[in-house]
């Protein structure tokens, strides 16, 4: 799965600079990526939609009981709790086919790995985000952060081992290793 994907720098409306790696959006790739993250890194990720005016940051309650794809939707089940993401073509049923405009709106059209930087140019957060055909955010997954504790408090000193998930996912799907920008920051206190 390792491939070398190049990145670009973007500046958000709030002035924050991010480095972004654009990923493939085909169903097979997204299924593999999301299954890998939720099966192998579920204990350490935080996920949910991040939109202007609202941030939903959830933790997996346990390992997924199943991860399936049906009619273009990836479903991650944790028992009673679950969520759906449209990562492929949503055809609908023969008696009620999904209109073309709605297929386009629902389906993931942009997927990207990212790392956000502080004002000194050091990485401050790391993750993955997916957007639908109207460029609305579907989900953001934050990888463990060396500047935060497991209980979401500020760490007294950076725990660089918390970059293990970013390193594994980055090596596997981007063909990259950690660099100085990943391991030189001072975090949210700086």
C-alpha positions as CSV (number, residue, x, y, z in Angstrom):
1,X,0.0,0.0,0.0
2,X,3.0,2.3,0.5
3,X,3.1,5.1,-2.1
4,X,4.8,8.4,-2.1
5,X,2.3,11.2,-2.0
6,X,3.4,14.8,-2.1
7,X,1.9,17.5,0.1
8,X,0.9,21.1,-0.2
9,X,0.6,23.9,2.4
10,X,-2.7,25.6,2.9
11,X,-3.8,28.6,5.1
12,X,-7.2,28.3,6.6
13,X,-9.6,31.2,7.1
14,X,-8.4,31.5,10.8
15,X,-4.8,31.9,9.6
16,X,-3.7,28.5,10.7
17,X,-1.3,26.8,8.3
18,X,-1.7,23.1,7.5
19,X,0.2,20.6,5.4
20,X,-2.2,18.4,3.4
21,X,-1.7,15.2,1.5
22,X,-4.5,14.5,-1.0
23,X,-5.5,10.8,-0.9
24,X,-7.4,8.7,-3.4
25,X,-11.2,8.7,-3.0
26,X,-12.1,5.3,-4.5
27,X,-14.2,3.0,-2.4
28,X,-11.5,0.3,-2.2
29,X,-8.8,2.7,-0.9
30,X,-11.0,4.4,1.6
31,X,-12.4,1.1,2.9
32,X,-8.9,-0.2,3.4
33,X,-7.7,3.0,5.1
34,X,-10.6,3.4,7.4
35,X,-10.7,-0.3,8.3
36,X,-7.0,-0.1,9.2
37,X,-7.5,2.9,11.4
38,X,-10.6,1.7,13.2
39,X,-9.4,-1.9,13.6
40,X,-5.8,-1.2,14.6
41,X,-5.8,2.3,16.2
42,X,-9.4,2.6,17.7
43,X,-8.0,3.0,21.2
44,X,-6.2,6.2,20.4
45,X,-8.2,8.2,17.8
46,X,-10.7,10.9,18.3
47,X,-13.2,11.5,15.5
48,X,-16.3,13.4,14.4
49,X,-17.3,16.3,12.2
50,X,-15.5,19.6,12.7
51,X,-17.5,22.4,11.2
52,X,-17.5,26.2,11.8
53,X,-19.2,26.6,15.1
54,X,-19.1,23.0,16.2
55,X,-16.5,20.3,16.9
56,X,-17.7,16.7,17.8
57,X,-14.8,14.7,19.2
58,X,-15.7,11.2,20.1
59,X,-13.7,8.2,21.2
60,X,-14.4,4.6,20.2
61,X,-16.2,2.9,23.1
62,X,-14.5,-0.4,22.2
63,X,-13.1,-2.2,19.3
64,X,-15.4,-2.3,16.3
65,X,-17.7,-5.4,16.2
66,X,-17.9,-5.0,12.4
67,X,-16.8,-2.8,9.6
68,X,-18.9,-3.3,6.4
69,X,-19.6,-1.6,3.1
70,X,-23.1,-1.8,1.6
71,X,-24.4,0.4,-1.2
72,X,-21.5,2.7,-1.0
73,X,-21.7,3.3,2.8
74,X,-19.0,2.2,5.2
75,X,-20.5,1.3,8.5
76,X,-18.4,1.0,11.7
77,X,-20.3,-0.8,14.5
78,X,-19.3,-0.7,18.1
79,X,-22.2,-2.8,19.3
80,X,-25.2,-0.5,19.6
81,X,-23.3,2.6,18.6
82,X,-22.3,3.0,14.9
83,X,-21.8,5.5,12.1
84,X,-22.0,5.5,8.3
85,X,-19.8,7.3,5.7
86,X,-20.6,7.3,2.0
87,X,-17.3,6.2,0.4
88,X,-18.6,4.7,-2.8
89,X,-21.5,4.8,-5.2
90,X,-24.9,4.9,-3.4
91,X,-27.2,3.3,-5.9
92,X,-30.3,2.9,-3.8
93,X,-32.8,0.1,-4.5
94,X,-34.2,-0.9,-7.9
95,X,-37.6,0.6,-6.8
96,X,-36.0,3.7,-5.3
97,X,-32.7,4.5,-7.1
98,X,-30.6,7.4,-5.7
99,X,-30.8,10.5,-7.9
100,X,-27.5,11.4,-9.6
101,X,-27.3,14.8,-7.8
102,X,-27.7,13.1,-4.4
103,X,-25.1,10.4,-5.3
104,X,-22.6,13.2,-6.0
105,X,-23.5,15.1,-2.8
106,X,-23.2,12.1,-0.5
107,X,-20.0,10.5,-1.8
108,X,-16.6,11.3,-0.5
109,X,-15.0,13.5,-3.1
110,X,-12.0,14.7,-1.1
111,X,-9.8,12.8,1.4
112,X,-6.7,14.1,3.0
113,X,-4.2,13.5,5.7
114,X,-3.1,16.7,7.4
115,X,-1.0,18.2,10.1
116,X,-1.7,21.6,11.5
117,X,1.2,23.9,12.5
118,X,1.8,26.4,15.2
119,X,3.1,29.9,14.5
120,X,6.7,28.6,14.7
121,X,6.0,26.1,11.9
122,X,6.0,23.0,14.2
123,X,3.2,20.4,13.9
124,X,0.5,20.8,16.5
125,X,-2.1,18.2,15.4
126,X,-2.3,15.3,13.0
127,X,-5.2,13.5,11.3
128,X,-7.4,12.5,8.4
129,X,-10.5,14.2,7.0
130,X,-13.1,13.4,4.4
131,X,-15.4,15.7,2.5
132,X,-18.5,15.0,0.4
133,X,-19.4,16.2,-3.1
134,X,-20.5,19.6,-1.8
135,X,-17.2,20.0,0.1
136,X,-19.0,19.6,3.4
137,X,-17.0,17.8,6.0
138,X,-18.0,14.2,6.7
139,X,-15.5,13.3,9.4
140,X,-12.2,14.2,10.9
141,X,-10.0,11.7,12.7
142,X,-7.4,13.1,15.0
143,X,-4.4,10.9,15.8
144,X,-2.9,10.8,19.3
145,X,-1.2,14.1,20.1
146,X,2.1,14.3,22.1
147,X,0.9,17.6,23.7
148,X,-2.3,16.1,25.1
149,X,-3.0,13.4,27.7
150,X,-5.4,10.5,27.2
151,X,-8.0,12.5,29.2
152,X,-7.6,15.4,26.8
153,X,-5.6,17.6,29.2
154,X,-2.4,19.4,28.3
155,X,0.7,17.3,28.8
156,X,3.4,18.8,31.0
157,X,6.0,17.6,28.5
158,X,5.5,16.2,25.0
159,X,5.2,12.4,24.8
160,X,6.6,11.8,21.3
161,X,5.5,8.1,21.4
162,X,2.0,9.4,20.9
163,X,3.0,10.0,17.2
164,X,3.2,6.3,16.6
165,X,-0.2,6.2,14.9
166,X,0.7,9.2,12.6
167,X,4.0,7.5,11.8
168,X,2.5,4.1,10.9
169,X,-0.3,5.6,8.9
170,X,2.0,8.1,7.2
171,X,4.5,5.4,6.3
172,X,1.8,3.0,5.0
173,X,-0.4,5.5,3.0
174,X,1.9,8.4,2.3
175,X,5.3,6.8,2.0
176,X,6.7,9.3,4.6
177,X,8.5,9.2,7.9
178,X,8.4,11.7,10.8
179,X,10.4,14.8,10.2
180,X,11.7,17.7,12.3
181,X,8.4,19.6,12.1
182,X,6.7,16.6,13.8
183,X,9.0,16.4,16.8
184,X,10.1,19.9,17.6
185,X,7.0,21.7,18.8
186,X,6.2,23.0,22.3
187,X,2.4,22.3,22.0
188,X,-0.5,24.3,23.1
189,X,1.3,26.0,26.0
190,X,3.9,27.7,23.8
